[in-house]
Amino acid sequence: MEITDSGLLGTIGRTPLVPLRQLFLDAPFQVFGKLEMTNPGGSSKDRPALYIIKEAIRSGEINKDTTIIESSSGNMAVSLAQICRYVGLRFICVVDPRTTEAHQRLIRILGGELEMISQPDAVSGDYLPARIARVKQLQQEIGNCYWTNQYGNPNNYLAHYHTTMPEILEVLPEIDYLFCGVSSCGTIRGCAERLKEDNHDAKIIAVDALGSVIFGGMKGVRQFPGLGAAVPPPIRRMDLIDQVVYVSERQSVVGCSDLVRLESILAGASSGGVIAAIRSIQDEIPSGAKCVAILPDRGDRYLDTVYNEEWVRTHVT
């Protein structure tokens, strides 16, 4: 069994890098958005999903009868469902109530099976440990299965090391700031390692959600998937991060709204958080600086939440 970069899978990556001129019209610096929502699965997770599956097939850990399992709040599951459907593998995803209805429908349409965890972990009070516990149960029950493990698999960040950052540097050989939302920490680690190893002096800015504990923040309730985590991911590398900026859900919503209003970019909640982070430290960014913002996913999966005014009034403080 093998995966070739033909057909649909050959379209993953090579996403546009566009100047966000209207959002930062009066700023003395430039901001460029990496539009990861243009991947065929609609998010940056297409990259690690493909890289992880390819490498596991190459190593013999996946064969044609292997069931693929993952714990995901949404986008990784969609990417894996699409890739598994394309190559003919069974896919099961463990999700929780924070996974949007749109994400759930997409996973099912693409042939994925859903395992819904209805109760959070009794000790931590969060869903992620409960999801991972169910993944381990499924491993025992199924036997021939492969857990892609986005939070601990080095091929998560290696996908961005080998594809995302080189694509950015091809367009902008010199950048001064990289703003990247964090959850599994795959994107930020892969991009940061590539920058550091190529001797670039860019400042790496991690954008985290209030309520996330990735960088030692105070644990709290988080409603939007894709930004923050209840447990520090094993692939996190603290030494690569120059600064952590925390954003609220309200700031993420405003950021999304402004992306649509000023740039006609319909993006997901974490993209709004990245825009909010740039704004919150814009007085620290020197004149003439070139900033890159990773915009991870499409906004049509958040029409019932981020882009629903009634939902926002009810749920976002």
NUKEKOL-948143 format. One record per residue (C-alpha): x, y, z; residue in three letters; residue number from 1. Coordinates in Angstrom, 1 decimal. Layout:
<badrens>
> c1 / c2 / c3 / rest / nr
> X / Y / Z / ALA / NUM
...
</badrens>
This chain:
<badrens>
> c1 / c2 / c3 / rest / nr
> 0.0 / 0.0 / 0.0 / MET / 1
> 1.2 / 3.5 / -0.8 / GLU / 2
> 0.0 / 7.1 / -1.2 / ILE / 3
> 1.0 / 9.1 / -4.3 / THR / 4
> 0.7 / 12.9 / -4.5 / ASP / 5
> -1.7 / 12.6 / -7.4 / SER / 6
> -5.4 / 13.5 / -7.6 / GLY / 7
> -6.9 / 15.2 / -4.5 / LEU / 8
> -3.9 / 14.6 / -2.3 / LEU / 9
> -1.6 / 16.5 / -4.7 / GLY / 10
> -3.5 / 19.7 / -4.0 / THR / 11
> -2.7 / 19.8 / -0.3 / ILE / 12
> -0.3 / 22.7 / 0.4 / GLY / 13
> 0.9 / 25.6 / -1.8 / ARG / 14
> -1.7 / 27.8 / -0.1 / THR / 15
> -1.7 / 31.6 / -0.9 / PRO / 16
> 0.2 / 34.2 / 1.2 / LEU / 17
> -1.7 / 37.4 / 0.9 / VAL / 18
> -1.1 / 40.9 / 2.2 / PRO / 19
> -3.8 / 42.0 / 4.8 / LEU / 20
> -3.7 / 45.7 / 3.7 / ARG / 21
> -7.1 / 46.8 / 4.8 / GLN / 22
> -7.0 / 45.3 / 8.3 / LEU / 23
> -3.7 / 47.1 / 9.1 / PHE / 24
> -4.1 / 50.0 / 6.8 / LEU / 25
> -2.5 / 52.6 / 9.0 / ASP / 26
> 0.1 / 50.3 / 10.6 / ALA / 27
> 3.8 / 51.0 / 10.0 / PRO / 28
> 4.3 / 47.3 / 9.4 / PHE / 29
> 3.0 / 44.7 / 6.9 / GLN / 30
> 0.9 / 41.6 / 7.7 / VAL / 31
> 0.6 / 38.7 / 5.4 / PHE / 32
> -2.0 / 36.0 / 5.9 / GLY / 33
> -1.2 / 32.3 / 5.0 / LYS / 34
> -4.6 / 31.1 / 3.8 / LEU / 35
> -4.6 / 27.5 / 5.1 / GLU / 36
> -8.4 / 27.3 / 4.5 / MET / 37
> -7.7 / 26.8 / 0.8 / THR / 38
> -6.4 / 23.3 / 1.4 / ASN / 39
> -8.9 / 20.8 / 0.0 / PRO / 40
> -10.1 / 19.7 / 3.5 / GLY / 41
> -10.5 / 23.4 / 4.5 / GLY / 42
> -7.7 / 23.7 / 7.0 / SER / 43
> -4.0 / 23.5 / 7.9 / SER / 44
> -4.6 / 20.0 / 9.3 / LYS / 45
> -4.5 / 18.6 / 5.8 / ASP / 46
> -0.8 / 18.8 / 5.9 / ARG / 47
> -0.1 / 16.7 / 9.1 / PRO / 48
> -2.9 / 14.4 / 8.3 / ALA / 49
> -1.4 / 13.5 / 5.0 / LEU / 50
> 2.2 / 13.4 / 6.3 / TYR / 51
> 1.3 / 11.2 / 9.2 / ILE / 52
> -0.6 / 8.7 / 7.1 / ILE / 53
> 2.1 / 8.6 / 4.4 / LYS / 54
> 4.9 / 8.0 / 6.9 / GLU / 55
> 2.9 / 5.3 / 8.8 / ALA / 56
> 2.2 / 3.4 / 5.5 / ILE / 57
> 5.9 / 3.7 / 4.5 / ARG / 58
> 7.0 / 2.3 / 7.9 / SER / 59
> 4.5 / -0.6 / 7.7 / GLY / 60
> 2.4 / 0.6 / 10.6 / GLU / 61
> -0.6 / 1.0 / 8.3 / ILE / 62
> -1.9 / -1.6 / 5.9 / ASN / 63
> -5.1 / -1.8 / 3.8 / LYS / 64
> -7.0 / -3.4 / 6.7 / ASP / 65
> -5.8 / -0.9 / 9.4 / THR / 66
> -8.4 / 1.3 / 11.2 / THR / 67
> -7.3 / 4.9 / 11.7 / ILE / 68
> -8.2 / 6.5 / 15.0 / ILE / 69
> -7.9 / 10.0 / 16.3 / GLU / 70
> -9.1 / 12.4 / 19.0 / SER / 71
> -10.0 / 15.7 / 17.5 / SER / 72
> -12.2 / 18.7 / 18.1 / SER / 73
> -12.9 / 19.1 / 14.4 / GLY / 74
> -10.4 / 20.0 / 11.7 / ASN / 75
> -7.9 / 17.1 / 12.0 / MET / 76
> -10.9 / 14.7 / 11.9 / ALA / 77
> -12.2 / 16.3 / 8.7 / VAL / 78
> -8.7 / 16.0 / 7.1 / SER / 79
> -8.2 / 12.4 / 8.1 / LEU / 80
> -11.7 / 11.5 / 7.0 / ALA / 81
> -11.1 / 12.9 / 3.6 / GLN / 82
> -7.7 / 11.2 / 3.2 / ILE / 83
> -8.9 / 7.9 / 4.6 / CYS / 84
> -11.9 / 7.9 / 2.2 / ARG / 85
> -9.6 / 8.6 / -0.7 / TYR / 86
> -7.2 / 5.7 / 0.1 / VAL / 87
> -9.9 / 3.3 / 1.3 / GLY / 88
> -9.1 / 3.2 / 5.1 / LEU / 89
> -11.6 / 3.0 / 7.9 / ARG / 90
> -11.5 / 6.1 / 10.1 / PHE / 91
> -13.0 / 6.6 / 13.6 / ILE / 92
> -12.8 / 9.9 / 15.4 / CYS / 93
> -13.4 / 10.6 / 19.1 / VAL / 94
> -15.1 / 13.9 / 19.5 / VAL / 95
> -16.8 / 15.9 / 22.3 / ASP / 96
> -19.7 / 18.4 / 22.6 / PRO / 97
> -17.5 / 21.3 / 21.5 / ARG / 98
> -17.2 / 19.8 / 18.1 / THR / 99
> -19.5 / 21.9 / 15.9 / THR / 100
> -22.4 / 20.3 / 14.1 / GLU / 101
> -20.8 / 21.4 / 10.8 / ALA / 102
> -17.6 / 19.5 / 11.6 / HIS / 103
> -19.6 / 16.4 / 12.6 / GLN / 104
> -21.6 / 16.4 / 9.4 / ARG / 105
> -18.5 / 16.8 / 7.3 / LEU / 106
> -16.8 / 13.9 / 9.0 / ILE / 107
> -19.8 / 11.7 / 8.5 / ARG / 108
> -20.2 / 12.7 / 4.8 / ILE / 109
> -16.6 / 11.9 / 4.2 / LEU / 110
> -17.1 / 8.4 / 5.6 / GLY / 111
> -15.7 / 8.9 / 9.1 / GLY / 112
> -17.3 / 7.3 / 12.2 / GLU / 113
> -17.9 / 9.4 / 15.3 / LEU / 114
> -17.4 / 8.4 / 18.9 / GLU / 115
> -19.0 / 11.1 / 21.1 / MET / 116
> -17.6 / 11.6 / 24.6 / ILE / 117
> -20.5 / 13.2 / 26.5 / SER / 118
> -18.7 / 13.6 / 29.9 / GLN / 119
> -15.4 / 15.3 / 30.6 / PRO / 120
> -12.6 / 13.7 / 32.5 / ASP / 121
> -13.5 / 13.4 / 36.2 / ALA / 122
> -10.1 / 14.6 / 37.4 / VAL / 123
> -9.3 / 17.5 / 35.0 / SER / 124
> -12.8 / 18.5 / 34.2 / GLY / 125
> -11.9 / 18.7 / 30.5 / ASP / 126
> -12.8 / 16.6 / 27.5 / TYR / 127
> -9.4 / 15.9 / 26.0 / LEU / 128
> -8.2 / 13.4 / 28.6 / PRO / 129
> -11.6 / 11.6 / 28.3 / ALA / 130
> -11.3 / 11.5 / 24.5 / ARG / 131
> -7.8 / 10.1 / 24.7 / ILE / 132
> -8.9 / 7.4 / 27.2 / ALA / 133
> -11.6 / 6.3 / 24.7 / ARG / 134
> -9.0 / 6.2 / 21.9 / VAL / 135
> -6.9 / 3.8 / 24.0 / LYS / 136
> -10.0 / 1.7 / 24.7 / GLN / 137
> -10.7 / 1.5 / 20.9 / LEU / 138
> -7.1 / 0.4 / 20.3 / GLN / 139
> -7.7 / -2.6 / 22.6 / GLN / 140
> -11.1 / -3.4 / 21.1 / GLU / 141
> -10.1 / -3.2 / 17.4 / ILE / 142
> -6.5 / -4.6 / 17.4 / GLY / 143
> -5.3 / -3.6 / 13.9 / ASN / 144
> -5.5 / 0.1 / 14.3 / CYS / 145
> -3.3 / 3.2 / 14.1 / TYR / 146
> -3.7 / 6.2 / 16.4 / TRP / 147
> -2.4 / 9.3 / 14.4 / THR / 148
> -2.0 / 11.1 / 17.8 / ASN / 149
> -1.7 / 14.7 / 16.6 / GLN / 150
> -0.6 / 15.8 / 20.1 / TYR / 151
> 2.4 / 13.5 / 20.3 / GLY / 152
> 3.3 / 12.4 / 16.8 / ASN / 153
> 6.5 / 14.2 / 15.5 / PRO / 154
> 5.2 / 13.9 / 12.0 / ASN / 155
> 2.6 / 16.5 / 12.9 / ASN / 156
> 5.2 / 19.3 / 13.2 / TYR / 157
> 7.5 / 17.8 / 10.5 / LEU / 158
> 4.7 / 18.4 / 8.0 / ALA / 159
> 4.9 / 22.1 / 8.7 / HIS / 160
> 8.7 / 22.0 / 8.8 / TYR / 161
> 8.9 / 20.5 / 5.3 / HIS / 162
> 6.0 / 22.4 / 3.7 / THR / 163
> 4.4 / 25.4 / 5.4 / THR / 164
> 7.5 / 27.3 / 6.4 / MET / 165
> 9.4 / 26.7 / 3.1 / PRO / 166
> 6.3 / 28.0 / 1.2 / GLU / 167
> 6.3 / 31.2 / 3.3 / ILE / 168
> 10.0 / 31.8 / 2.8 / LEU / 169
> 9.7 / 31.2 / -0.9 / GLU / 170
> 7.5 / 34.3 / -1.1 / VAL / 171
> 9.0 / 36.2 / 1.8 / LEU / 172
> 12.7 / 35.3 / 2.2 / PRO / 173
> 12.9 / 37.5 / 5.3 / GLU / 174
> 10.2 / 37.8 / 7.9 / ILE / 175
> 10.3 / 39.5 / 11.3 / ASP / 176
> 7.3 / 38.0 / 13.1 / TYR / 177
> 5.4 / 34.8 / 12.9 / LEU / 178
> 2.0 / 34.7 / 14.6 / PHE / 179
> 0.6 / 31.2 / 15.0 / CYS / 180
> -2.4 / 29.9 / 17.0 / GLY / 181
> -1.6 / 26.9 / 19.2 / VAL / 182
> -3.4 / 23.7 / 20.1 / SER / 183
> -1.5 / 20.5 / 19.3 / SER / 184
> 1.5 / 22.9 / 18.7 / CYS / 185
> 2.4 / 21.1 / 15.4 / GLY / 186
> 2.2 / 24.2 / 13.2 / THR / 187
> 4.2 / 26.5 / 15.5 / ILE / 188
> 6.9 / 23.9 / 16.3 / ARG / 189
> 7.4 / 22.9 / 12.7 / GLY / 190
> 7.6 / 26.5 / 11.4 / CYS / 191
> 9.7 / 27.7 / 14.3 / ALA / 192
> 12.3 / 24.9 / 14.0 / GLU / 193
> 12.6 / 25.6 / 10.3 / ARG / 194
> 13.2 / 29.3 / 10.9 / LEU / 195
> 15.7 / 28.7 / 13.7 / LYS / 196
> 17.6 / 26.1 / 11.8 / GLU / 197
> 17.8 / 28.3 / 8.7 / ASP / 198
> 19.2 / 31.1 / 11.0 / ASN / 199
> 16.3 / 33.5 / 10.6 / HIS / 200
> 15.8 / 36.0 / 13.4 / ASP / 201
> 12.0 / 36.1 / 13.3 / ALA / 202
> 10.1 / 36.4 / 16.6 / LYS / 203
> 7.8 / 33.5 / 17.1 / ILE / 204
> 4.5 / 34.6 / 18.7 / ILE / 205
> 2.2 / 31.9 / 20.1 / ALA / 206
> -1.4 / 32.8 / 20.1 / VAL / 207
> -3.2 / 31.0 / 22.9 / ASP / 208
> -6.8 / 31.0 / 24.2 / ALA / 209
> -7.7 / 32.3 / 27.6 / LEU / 210
> -8.4 / 29.2 / 29.7 / GLY / 211
> -5.7 / 27.1 / 27.9 / SER / 212
> -2.8 / 25.6 / 29.9 / VAL / 213
> -0.3 / 25.0 / 27.1 / ILE / 214
> 2.1 / 27.6 / 28.4 / PHE / 215
> 1.1 / 27.6 / 32.0 / GLY / 216
> -2.0 / 29.7 / 31.7 / GLY / 217
> -4.9 / 29.5 / 34.2 / MET / 218
> -7.3 / 26.8 / 33.2 / LYS / 219
> -10.8 / 27.9 / 32.2 / GLY / 220
> -13.8 / 27.1 / 30.0 / VAL / 221
> -13.1 / 27.3 / 26.2 / ARG / 222
> -15.9 / 27.0 / 23.7 / GLN / 223
> -14.1 / 27.3 / 20.4 / PHE / 224
> -12.2 / 24.3 / 19.0 / PRO / 225
> -8.8 / 24.6 / 17.5 / GLY / 226
> -7.2 / 27.2 / 19.9 / LEU / 227
> -5.7 / 26.2 / 23.3 / GLY / 228
> -5.6 / 22.9 / 25.1 / ALA / 229
> -6.4 / 21.5 / 28.6 / ALA / 230
> -3.1 / 19.5 / 28.7 / VAL / 231
> 0.3 / 20.7 / 27.5 / PRO / 232
> 0.9 / 18.8 / 24.2 / PRO / 233
> 4.0 / 16.5 / 24.3 / PRO / 234
> 5.3 / 18.0 / 21.0 / ILE / 235
> 5.3 / 21.5 / 22.5 / ARG / 236
> 8.8 / 23.2 / 22.6 / ARG / 237
> 8.8 / 26.1 / 25.0 / MET / 238
> 12.3 / 27.2 / 23.9 / ASP / 239
> 11.2 / 28.1 / 20.4 / LEU / 240
> 8.6 / 30.6 / 21.6 / ILE / 241
> 9.5 / 34.2 / 22.0 / ASP / 242
> 6.2 / 35.5 / 23.3 / GLN / 243
> 2.8 / 34.1 / 24.2 / VAL / 244
> -0.3 / 36.3 / 23.6 / VAL / 245
> -3.6 / 35.2 / 25.1 / TYR / 246
> -6.9 / 36.2 / 23.4 / VAL / 247
> -10.5 / 36.0 / 24.6 / SER / 248
> -13.4 / 34.5 / 22.7 / GLU / 249
> -14.8 / 37.9 / 22.2 / ARG / 250
> -11.5 / 39.1 / 20.6 / GLN / 251
> -11.6 / 36.0 / 18.3 / SER / 252
> -15.1 / 36.8 / 17.2 / VAL / 253
> -14.2 / 40.5 / 16.5 / VAL / 254
> -11.1 / 39.4 / 14.6 / GLY / 255
> -13.2 / 37.0 / 12.4 / CYS / 256
> -15.8 / 39.8 / 11.8 / SER / 257
> -13.1 / 42.2 / 10.7 / ASP / 258
> -11.4 / 39.7 / 8.4 / LEU / 259
> -14.7 / 39.3 / 6.5 / VAL / 260
> -15.6 / 43.0 / 6.6 / ARG / 261
> -12.2 / 44.4 / 5.6 / LEU / 262
> -10.5 / 41.6 / 3.7 / GLU / 263
> -13.4 / 39.4 / 2.5 / SER / 264
> -11.8 / 36.4 / 4.2 / ILE / 265
> -14.2 / 34.0 / 5.9 / LEU / 266
> -12.1 / 32.3 / 8.5 / ALA / 267
> -12.5 / 30.2 / 11.6 / GLY / 268
> -12.3 / 31.3 / 15.3 / ALA / 269
> -8.5 / 30.7 / 15.7 / SER / 270
> -7.8 / 33.0 / 12.7 / SER / 271
> -9.8 / 35.7 / 14.4 / GLY / 272
> -7.7 / 35.1 / 17.5 / GLY / 273
> -4.4 / 35.5 / 15.5 / VAL / 274
> -5.6 / 38.8 / 14.2 / ILE / 275
> -6.6 / 39.9 / 17.7 / ALA / 276
> -3.1 / 39.0 / 18.9 / ALA / 277
> -1.4 / 41.1 / 16.3 / ILE / 278
> -3.6 / 44.0 / 17.3 / ARG / 279
> -2.9 / 43.6 / 21.0 / SER / 280
> 0.9 / 44.0 / 20.6 / ILE / 281
> 1.0 / 46.2 / 17.5 / GLN / 282
> 2.6 / 49.0 / 19.4 / ASP / 283
> 5.6 / 46.7 / 20.0 / GLU / 284
> 6.1 / 45.9 / 16.3 / ILE / 285
> 8.7 / 48.1 / 14.8 / PRO / 286
> 8.2 / 50.1 / 11.6 / SER / 287
> 8.9 / 48.2 / 8.4 / GLY / 288
> 8.5 / 44.8 / 10.0 / ALA / 289
> 7.1 / 42.0 / 7.9 / LYS / 290
> 4.6 / 39.8 / 9.9 / CYS / 291
> 3.1 / 36.5 / 8.8 / VAL / 292
> -0.2 / 35.3 / 10.3 / ALA / 293
> -1.2 / 31.6 / 9.9 / ILE / 294
> -4.9 / 31.6 / 9.3 / LEU / 295
> -5.8 / 27.9 / 9.9 / PRO / 296
> -9.3 / 27.2 / 8.6 / ASP / 297
> -12.5 / 28.2 / 6.8 / ARG / 298
> -15.3 / 30.1 / 8.6 / GLY / 299
> -18.2 / 28.3 / 7.1 / ASP / 300
> -17.8 / 25.6 / 9.8 / ARG / 301
> -18.6 / 28.4 / 12.4 / TYR / 302
> -21.7 / 29.8 / 10.8 / LEU / 303
> -23.8 / 28.6 / 13.8 / ASP / 304
> -21.3 / 30.0 / 16.4 / THR / 305
> -18.8 / 32.7 / 15.5 / VAL / 306
> -21.0 / 34.2 / 12.8 / TYR / 307
> -24.3 / 33.8 / 14.5 / ASN / 308
> -25.0 / 37.0 / 16.4 / GLU / 309
> -27.6 / 35.4 / 18.6 / GLU / 310
> -25.2 / 32.6 / 19.6 / TRP / 311
> -22.5 / 35.1 / 20.3 / VAL / 312
> -24.8 / 37.3 / 22.5 / ARG / 313
> -25.8 / 34.2 / 24.5 / THR / 314
> -22.4 / 32.4 / 24.8 / HIS / 315
> -19.6 / 34.9 / 24.5 / VAL / 316
> -18.9 / 37.4 / 27.3 / THR / 317
</badrens>
